[in-house]
Amino acid sequence: GERPPVALIEPAASARLAVAETITNLAAALIARLSDIKLSANWMSAADHVGENQALYDAVHAVGMELCPELGIAIPVGKDSMSMRTAWQEESEAGEASGEADEKSVTSPLSLVVTGFAPVTDAMRTLTPQINLEQDESDLLLIDLGGGQNRLGGSALAQVYGQLGDECPDLDDPEDLKAFFAVIQGLNADGKLLAYHDRSDGGLLVTLLEMAFAAHAGLEIKLDWLIDEPTQAVEALFAEELGAVIQVNREHTAEVLAQFAAAGIETCGVIARPRYDDQVRVTLFEEPLLETTRLLAQRTWAETSYRLQALRDNPDCAKSEFDSLLDGRDPGLSATPTFDINEDIAAPFINTARPAVAILREQGVNGHLEMAWAFHHAGFEAVDVHMSDILEGRVTLDGFKGLAACGGFSYGDVLGAGGGWAKSVLFNPRAREQFAAFFQRDDSFSLGVCNGCQMLAQLKELIPGAENWPRFVRNESEQFEARVSMVQVEQSPSILLAGMEGSRLPIAVAHGEGRAEFRDSAHLRGMQGSAQVALRYVDNYGQVTAHYPANPNGSPSGITGLTTPDGRVTIMMPHPERVVRAVTNSWRPAGWTQDGAWQRLFRNARVWVG
């Protein structure tokens, strides 16, 4: 949570809002008690600048001595930056002849950035802002912790008009926040909530629209109980008071409102209903105040980001992503596995010895824990092997059935992604001999993911059948891409993808150099004709694509995974190990409750070893 603009009006209110916003954000997850939440406070101030020391004292006192003790929440960690002011001299036009300079300075407002963390009792019950359109009749309820005051000071709307305001939102009664948290937790535990979005930057209208954007839904917004006159609509729609919008089945609306009223929160009611078309309407007593479409509103909402992205990144990629919003029929993410994700094909080996797999890492690698868990869950003994163990002879690869090169940033990618890691093998006689012998064995398998994919691609001279593999270079967008992408599992000899052919699945990607670059077009054609392409990016319609952002790096023909002719070595830029559990997928079908689809890859390895 953070509200720096409000600090220009009332520092203590800004600090209280930062803490309260953290709590309204965390309320979407199932947390047993409010006191389970712990906070980290990052204070930033222009110390000793006029008025700033007093402002800092007021803010610290407000949360440290008053609010947090009342809420029963501790702030065990934090940091501070007390030099949020810079000054310099700049030669003015009038002073060119005399050598005089103007004094310039920029002073940042007092800022408190609060991060909250807490144990979650059931991560699968975490709510999202996406409106559930599978409910035939549902309501969107506004829970207003501002008590209908609709104070615009420090809001995004005020800033758009170059203003600040003199009356800002605040947490007027901590008891309301405690009651709000308790009721939300109880309703979620009872399965009464379908979607949740806290109200903050942009106010009520932006909160509702963001919920509609996530679902590609229209909205019918009625302000009848919130205001009396059309002139009050701006304050009601754009005030950044504390609160939330929740979606409930209409048959539960009265019960939910009664629970909030019993908890002392009476400024709440039905504010909107989802529409199954693209229309967005705001009315007051049936008179229209705003009529637009979800598509136009989303393009408007995204345009500032697009303009910044076009300056920072490849402008063609930025435009491609912005223009993708024009597709009102985009079905969004989906999952169509060609296998039963809940079938544990490795179950027959559960009571047999666990074969060893080397979870290989180098300095800067950070994906080894997820990789180890995925292999362990599939029935392997996952062994942490650092490259220094191999280089110094402490560990050999002789006793391992599998080798997994993990993702991260080995050697800081200073020699190209995976380059330094690969060279530590190629130019070290002991390591080169170990890896060459391992790849030659017909009873071994290898997996390279992300940085490990880049590394193994540069070891292709040691890997039988990998001579036509590409190298992986900077993304077409010119930026690190961390997102969920759709991939299609191709027909290939990969032993890790056996039985998954034809599946179209979401998967995590996180890389800056993932674009497959082949030596020339002939090598690309040869690779495509050899059945060694294992994975391709597809768009939300299931079509192989080279277009951004469905293809996050610009690889030709959507290529993002390859294998060898015998299928024993598979490399891929996406991260299957990060989404092997249903709960670790940022989006998943409702039917996924335990395993995610990508656990099948690791079970395939166990079955192949036998």
SVG drawing of the C-alpha trace seen along z (x, -y; Angstrom):
<svg xmlns="http://www.w3.org/2000/svg" viewBox="-35 -39 76 90">
<polyline fill="none" stroke="black" stroke-width="0.4" points="0.0,0.0 1.1,-3.5 -0.5,-7.0 2.3,-9.6 0.1,-12.3 -2.1,-12.4 0.9,-13.2 1.0,-16.6 -2.3,-17.3 -2.1,-15.2 1.0,-13.1 -0.7,-11.0 -3.7,-10.2 -1.3,-9.1 0.5,-6.7 -2.8,-5.3 -4.1,-4.7 -0.8,-2.9 -1.3,-0.4 -5.1,-0.1 -4.6,0.5 -2.2,3.3 -4.9,5.0 -7.6,4.5 -5.3,6.0 -4.5,9.0 -8.1,9.5 -8.5,11.4 -6.6,14.3 -7.8,16.6 -5.9,15.4 -6.9,16.8 -6.5,13.7 -5.7,10.0 -2.9,10.2 -1.2,12.9 -0.3,10.1 3.1,8.6 4.2,5.4 7.4,4.0 7.6,0.2 9.7,-1.7 9.9,-5.3 11.1,-8.0 11.5,-11.6 13.4,-14.7 14.8,-15.1 15.5,-18.6 13.6,-20.2 11.0,-22.7 8.1,-20.9 9.3,-17.4 10.7,-16.4 7.3,-17.2 5.5,-15.4 7.6,-12.3 7.1,-12.4 3.3,-12.7 3.2,-9.8 5.4,-7.5 3.4,-8.3 0.1,-7.7 0.9,-4.2 3.6,-3.1 2.0,-4.4 -1.7,-4.5 -3.0,-2.5 -1.0,0.7 -1.4,1.2 -5.1,0.8 -5.2,3.3 -2.9,5.7 -0.4,5.7 3.4,5.5 6.0,3.9 9.0,6.1 11.1,4.9 11.5,1.9 14.0,-0.6 14.3,-4.3 15.6,-6.7 16.0,-10.2 17.5,-12.0 14.5,-12.4 15.6,-15.8 18.1,-16.8 19.4,-20.3 21.6,-21.6 22.5,-24.7 21.4,-25.3 22.6,-28.2 19.8,-30.4 19.4,-32.3 19.6,-35.6 22.8,-34.6 24.8,-33.3 26.9,-36.5 27.4,-37.0 27.9,-33.3 25.0,-33.3 23.1,-30.1 19.6,-29.3 19.1,-27.2 17.0,-24.1 15.6,-21.4 13.2,-18.6 11.7,-17.4 9.7,-14.1 6.7,-14.1 6.8,-12.0 6.2,-8.4 5.4,-5.3 5.4,-2.1 4.0,0.8 4.4,4.5 2.3,7.0 2.7,10.8 0.8,13.5 0.3,17.3 -2.6,18.3 -4.9,21.1 -6.0,22.2 -4.3,20.6 -6.8,22.2 -9.5,19.9 -7.7,16.7 -10.1,14.3 -9.3,12.3 -10.9,9.3 -12.1,11.3 -15.9,11.2 -17.4,14.7 -19.6,14.8 -20.7,18.4 -23.2,17.1 -26.5,16.3 -27.5,13.7 -25.0,11.9 -24.4,8.5 -21.4,6.3 -21.4,4.8 -19.5,1.7 -18.3,1.9 -17.4,-1.8 -15.1,-2.3 -15.2,-6.1 -18.7,-6.3 -20.0,-8.1 -17.6,-11.0 -16.0,-10.7 -13.1,-13.0 -11.1,-13.7 -7.9,-15.2 -4.7,-13.5 -6.7,-11.4 -5.6,-10.5 -8.5,-12.6 -7.2,-15.7 -3.7,-15.1 -5.1,-14.9 -6.3,-18.4 -3.1,-19.7 -4.8,-20.0 -4.2,-18.5 -7.3,-19.2 -7.7,-20.1 -9.7,-17.2 -8.3,-13.7 -9.5,-10.2 -8.5,-8.7 -9.1,-5.7 -11.5,-7.4 -12.1,-4.4 -9.8,-1.4 -12.7,0.7 -14.3,0.5 -11.2,1.9 -11.1,4.8 -14.8,5.5 -14.4,5.3 -11.5,7.8 -13.3,10.2 -16.5,10.2 -14.6,10.7 -12.7,13.6 -15.9,15.2 -17.7,14.8 -14.8,16.2 -14.5,19.2 -18.2,19.8 -17.9,19.7 -20.1,16.6 -17.7,14.5 -17.1,14.8 -14.7,11.9 -12.9,9.2 -11.1,6.0 -10.1,3.4 -10.8,-0.3 -7.7,-2.5 -6.0,-4.3 -8.6,-5.7 -11.6,-5.2 -14.8,-3.2 -15.1,-3.5 -11.6,-2.2 -12.2,0.6 -15.3,1.7 -13.8,1.4 -10.7,3.4 -13.0,6.2 -14.8,6.0 -11.5,5.9 -10.4,9.1 -13.6,10.9 -14.2,9.1 -17.6,8.2 -19.9,5.2 -21.3,3.4 -24.5,1.8 -23.5,-0.6 -26.3,-2.3 -25.4,-5.1 -29.0,-5.4 -28.2,-4.6 -24.8,-6.3 -25.7,-9.9 -28.7,-12.1 -27.6,-14.5 -25.7,-14.0 -23.2,-16.7 -22.1,-14.3 -21.2,-11.6 -17.6,-12.7 -16.8,-12.4 -18.6,-9.1 -16.8,-7.5 -13.3,-8.9 -12.7,-9.3 -10.0,-6.9 -11.6,-6.1 -10.9,-2.8 -13.2,0.2 -13.8,2.9 -16.1,4.2 -17.2,7.9 -19.2,10.1 -21.8,12.4 -24.6,14.6 -27.8,12.6 -29.5,15.1 -26.8,14.2 -26.9,10.4 -29.2,9.6 -27.4,11.9 -24.0,10.4 -25.2,6.9 -26.8,7.8 -23.5,9.2 -21.7,5.9 -24.5,3.9 -24.2,6.1 -20.5,5.4 -21.2,1.7 -20.5,1.0 -23.7,-0.4 -22.4,-2.3 -22.6,0.6 -25.0,1.8 -25.4,3.1 -23.4,0.8 -23.4,2.8 -24.3,5.9 -22.3,7.7 -23.5,7.6 -22.8,10.3 -22.3,7.8 -19.5,5.2 -21.6,2.2 -20.7,0.1 -23.4,-2.2 -23.5,-4.4 -26.9,-5.7 -28.6,-7.7 -32.3,-7.0 -32.4,-5.5 -30.8,-8.6 -27.6,-7.8 -24.4,-9.6 -21.9,-7.6 -22.3,-5.2 -19.3,-3.5 -17.9,0.0 -15.6,2.2 -13.2,2.3 -13.0,-1.5 -12.6,-1.9 -9.8,0.7 -8.0,-0.9 -8.2,-4.3 -7.1,-2.7 -4.1,-1.1 -3.0,-3.9 -0.7,-5.6 1.2,-2.4 1.3,-1.8 2.8,-5.3 5.5,-4.7 6.2,-1.1 6.6,-2.5 9.3,-4.8 11.1,-2.2 10.7,1.0 10.5,2.0 7.6,-0.2 6.3,2.4 5.8,4.8 4.2,2.2 1.7,1.4 1.0,5.1 0.1,5.6 -2.0,2.4 -3.8,3.3 -4.5,6.8 -7.1,5.1 -9.2,4.4 -10.1,8.0 -13.4,8.1 -13.7,11.9 -10.4,12.9 -11.3,16.0 -8.4,15.4 -6.3,18.2 -7.5,21.8 -6.2,25.3 -6.9,28.2 -4.8,31.1 -5.0,34.3 -4.4,36.4 -5.8,36.7 -3.8,34.3 -4.8,36.2 -3.5,39.5 -0.3,40.4 1.4,42.5 4.4,42.9 2.3,44.5 3.5,48.1 7.0,47.1 6.0,45.5 7.5,48.3 10.6,48.8 14.0,47.1 14.1,43.4 16.5,42.8 18.8,39.8 18.4,36.7 21.0,33.9 19.4,30.5 22.2,28.5 22.9,24.9 25.5,22.2 25.9,18.9 22.9,16.8 20.6,19.7 17.3,19.4 14.9,22.1 16.4,25.1 14.0,25.4 10.9,25.7 12.7,28.1 13.8,30.3 10.2,30.4 8.8,31.3 11.2,34.2 10.8,35.4 7.0,35.3 7.4,37.5 9.4,40.2 13.0,39.1 15.7,38.4 16.6,34.8 20.2,34.0 21.5,30.4 24.6,30.3 26.5,27.0 28.8,26.6 31.7,26.1 31.1,29.7 31.7,31.0 34.6,28.6 36.5,29.6 35.7,33.4 33.6,33.7 30.6,35.0 30.5,37.0 27.4,37.5 28.0,41.3 25.4,42.1 22.6,39.9 19.8,41.0 18.7,37.4 20.1,33.9 18.1,30.7 19.7,27.4 17.6,24.8 16.6,21.2 18.0,18.0 20.8,15.6 24.1,17.6 27.1,15.3 24.7,12.4 24.2,13.2 27.3,11.0 28.6,13.4 25.1,13.8 22.3,15.8 23.8,19.2 27.1,18.3 29.3,18.2 27.7,21.4 28.3,23.3 31.9,22.1 32.6,23.4 31.8,26.8 33.4,26.5 36.7,25.1 37.2,27.3 38.5,30.8 37.0,32.6 33.5,31.0 33.6,31.4 34.4,35.1 31.6,35.6 28.9,33.9 29.9,35.5 29.8,39.0 26.5,38.3 24.9,37.2 26.2,40.2 24.6,42.7 21.4,44.3 20.0,44.6 20.2,40.9 17.9,37.9 18.3,34.1 16.1,31.1 17.1,27.5 14.7,24.8 15.2,21.1 18.8,20.3 19.4,24.0 17.9,24.2 20.2,21.4 23.2,23.2 22.4,26.6 21.9,25.0 25.5,23.8 26.6,27.4 25.1,28.8 28.5,30.0 28.4,32.4 24.8,33.5 24.2,36.2 21.6,34.9 21.6,31.3 23.8,29.8 21.0,27.8 19.7,26.3 19.5,22.5 21.0,20.2 18.8,17.9 19.2,14.1 17.5,10.9 13.7,10.8 12.2,8.9 10.5,6.6 14.0,5.7 12.8,6.3 12.7,9.1 9.3,10.8 7.6,12.3 4.1,13.4 1.8,16.4 1.9,17.7 0.1,20.4 2.1,23.2 1.2,26.2 3.0,29.5 4.1,30.8 4.5,34.4 8.1,35.1 10.3,37.9 10.8,36.1 10.5,38.6 9.5,35.9 6.5,34.8 5.2,38.3 1.4,38.5 1.1,34.7 1.1,34.2 -1.6,31.8 -2.1,30.2 -2.5,26.4 -1.6,25.2 -0.7,22.0 2.8,21.9 5.1,19.3 7.8,17.5 10.5,15.3 13.4,14.4 15.2,11.6 17.0,13.7 14.5,16.3 14.3,15.7 15.5,18.7 18.0,17.7 19.0,20.3 22.1,20.2 20.1,19.6 16.8,20.3 17.9,23.7 18.7,24.8 15.3,23.5 13.5,25.5 15.6,28.5 14.7,28.3 11.0,28.0 11.1,31.0 12.9,33.2 10.2,33.4 12.7,32.0 10.5,29.0 8.7,29.9 6.9,26.7 5.5,23.7 3.8,20.5 0.1,20.2 -2.3,17.4 -5.6,17.6 -7.3,19.1 -4.8,22.0 -2.9,20.8 0.9,21.0 2.1,17.4 5.2,15.2 3.2,12.1 3.8,10.3 2.7,10.7 1.3,14.2 4.8,15.0 6.8,13.1 10.2,13.2 9.6,13.3 10.9,16.8 10.2,17.9 7.2,20.1 6.6,19.9 9.5,22.3 10.2,22.4 11.1,26.0 13.3,28.6 14.5,32.1 17.0,34.6 16.2,37.3 16.1,39.9 14.1,37.6 16.5,38.0 17.4,34.3 14.7,31.6 15.2,27.9 12.6,25.2 12.4,21.5 9.2,21.6 9.1,22.8 7.1,26.0 8.5,26.5 6.8,23.3 3.3,24.5 3.3,28.2 0.8,27.5 -2.6,26.2 -2.1,23.5 1.0,22.1 -0.8,21.3 -1.8,17.6 -4.7,18.7 -6.1,22.2 -9.4,24.0 -11.8,24.5 -11.3,28.3 -7.6,28.1 -7.4,28.7 -4.1,30.5 -1.7,31.2 -1.2,28.8 -0.9,30.1 2.9,29.8 3.5,32.4 3.0,34.9 6.4,33.9 8.2,35.0 6.1,38.2 7.0,39.0 10.7,38.9 10.0,41.4 8.1,43.8 10.9,43.7 13.6,44.5 11.5,47.4"/>
</svg>
